[in-house]
Amino acid sequence: MSMSPAKATAAQADPTGSVGDEAHRTAHVARTTSESSVELWLDLDGTGEADVETGVPFYDHMLRSLAKHSLIDLRVRSSGDIEIDVHHTVEDTAIVLGQALREALGDKSGISRFGDATVPLDEALATAVVDVAGRPYVVHEGEPEGQQYVLIGGHFTGSMTRHVLESFATNAGLCLHVRVLAGRDPHHIVEAQFKAVARALRAAVARDPRVVGIPSAKGAL
């Protein structure tokens, strides 16, 4: 399933959709450097539609999984110096994804704030915990020895998983804990992590009708 360009364009301009009586929380962010160009649209109140083109097929697959299981509509167009290495394109896309999430959340009024999930994929099992606190912090543990050196899908090295999580969480303002509890297949190990993050994120950014204002004793996140 892919997000239509018309829907993405509408989301970036002036959202008219609603969740109940509330407007969709959307963002459009573009970032260009000498190494990559990234343009991204998202809708936190979507259905998980994804239209992703980064030039890195396995990464596209992971971002589509993230959208599907977080129910965040996502449209991504990335290009970069992948003839040298995919690192710049992958990391810069994660940076923009984090920036867009932060923008779409606004002052975070009315959200649940916390989310956690444990997700299996065959033999692999991963857990993720999210706090939309505005204070970036990442703990990433449990991958089997050598996972960071494995090449998945011909382009994506296992070490990129941590880079994606750190870049995304830092720019989104998330406290994010991800732990791999089991796994042998490198593809499954990465995908279980993305899906766990997606489900935890889905819970954390959800609107809770019982939450009045910003969910913090300080009054700000």
WONOR-V176958 format. One record per residue. N is the residue number from 1. RES is the residue in one letter. SS is DSSP state (@ for helix, = for strand, . for the rest). BURIAL is b if it has 9 or more other ideal C-beta (glycine too) atoms within 8 Angstrom, else e. Layout:
((N;RES;SS;BURIAL) (N;RES;SS;BURIAL))
//
This chain:
((1;M;.;e) (2;S;.;e) (3;M;.;b) (4;S;.;e) (5;P;@;e) (6;A;@;e) (7;K;@;b) (8;A;@;b) (9;T;@;b) (10;A;@;b) (11;A;@;b) (12;Q;@;b) (13;A;@;e) (14;D;.;e) (15;P;.;b) (16;T;.;e) (17;G;.;b) (18;S;=;e) (19;V;=;e) (20;G;.;e) (21;D;.;e) (22;E;=;e) (23;A;=;e) (24;H;.;b) (25;R;.;b) (26;T;=;b) (27;A;=;b) (28;H;=;b) (29;V;=;b) (30;A;=;b) (31;R;=;b) (32;T;=;e) (33;T;.;e) (34;S;.;e) (35;E;.;e) (36;S;=;b) (37;S;=;b) (38;V;=;b) (39;E;=;b) (40;L;=;b) (41;W;=;b) (42;L;=;b) (43;D;=;b) (44;L;.;b) (45;D;.;e) (46;G;.;b) (47;T;.;e) (48;G;.;b) (49;E;.;b) (50;A;=;b) (51;D;=;b) (52;V;=;b) (53;E;=;e) (54;T;.;b) (55;G;.;b) (56;V;.;b) (57;P;@;e) (58;F;@;b) (59;Y;@;b) (60;D;@;b) (61;H;@;b) (62;M;@;b) (63;L;@;b) (64;R;@;b) (65;S;@;b) (66;L;@;b) (67;A;@;b) (68;K;@;b) (69;H;@;b) (70;S;@;b) (71;L;.;e) (72;I;.;b) (73;D;=;b) (74;L;=;b) (75;R;=;b) (76;V;=;b) (77;R;=;e) (78;S;=;b) (79;S;=;e) (80;G;=;b) (81;D;.;b) (82;I;.;b) (83;E;.;e) (84;I;.;e) (85;D;.;e) (86;V;.;b) (87;H;@;e) (88;H;@;b) (89;T;@;b) (90;V;@;b) (91;E;@;b) (92;D;@;b) (93;T;@;b) (94;A;@;b) (95;I;@;b) (96;V;@;b) (97;L;@;b) (98;G;@;b) (99;Q;@;b) (100;A;@;b) (101;L;@;b) (102;R;@;b) (103;E;@;b) (104;A;@;b) (105;L;@;b) (106;G;.;e) (107;D;.;e) (108;K;.;b) (109;S;=;e) (110;G;.;b) (111;I;=;b) (112;S;.;b) (113;R;.;b) (114;F;=;b) (115;G;=;b) (116;D;=;b) (117;A;=;b) (118;T;=;b) (119;V;=;b) (120;P;=;e) (121;L;=;b) (122;D;.;e) (123;E;.;b) (124;A;=;b) (125;L;=;b) (126;A;=;b) (127;T;=;b) (128;A;=;b) (129;V;=;b) (130;V;=;b) (131;D;=;b) (132;V;.;b) (133;A;.;b) (134;G;.;e) (135;R;.;e) (136;P;.;b) (137;Y;=;e) (138;V;=;b) (139;V;=;e) (140;H;=;b) (141;E;=;e) (142;G;.;e) (143;E;.;b) (144;P;.;e) (145;E;.;e) (146;G;.;e) (147;Q;@;b) (148;Q;@;b) (149;Y;@;e) (150;V;.;b) (151;L;=;e) (152;I;=;b) (153;G;.;b) (154;G;.;e) (155;H;.;b) (156;F;=;b) (157;T;=;b) (158;G;.;b) (159;S;.;e) (160;M;@;b) (161;T;@;b) (162;R;@;b) (163;H;@;b) (164;V;@;b) (165;L;@;b) (166;E;@;b) (167;S;@;b) (168;F;@;b) (169;A;@;b) (170;T;@;b) (171;N;@;b) (172;A;@;b) (173;G;.;b) (174;L;.;b) (175;C;=;b) (176;L;=;b) (177;H;=;b) (178;V;=;b) (179;R;=;b) (180;V;=;b) (181;L;=;b) (182;A;=;e) (183;G;.;b) (184;R;.;e) (185;D;.;b) (186;P;@;b) (187;H;@;b) (188;H;@;b) (189;I;@;b) (190;V;@;b) (191;E;@;b) (192;A;@;b) (193;Q;@;b) (194;F;@;b) (195;K;@;b) (196;A;@;b) (197;V;@;b) (198;A;@;b) (199;R;@;b) (200;A;@;b) (201;L;@;b) (202;R;@;b) (203;A;@;b) (204;A;@;b) (205;V;@;b) (206;A;.;b) (207;R;=;b) (208;D;.;b) (209;P;.;e) (210;R;.;e) (211;V;.;b) (212;V;.;e) (213;G;.;e) (214;I;=;b) (215;P;.;b) (216;S;.;b) (217;A;.;e) (218;K;.;e) (219;G;.;e) (220;A;.;e) (221;L;.;b))
//
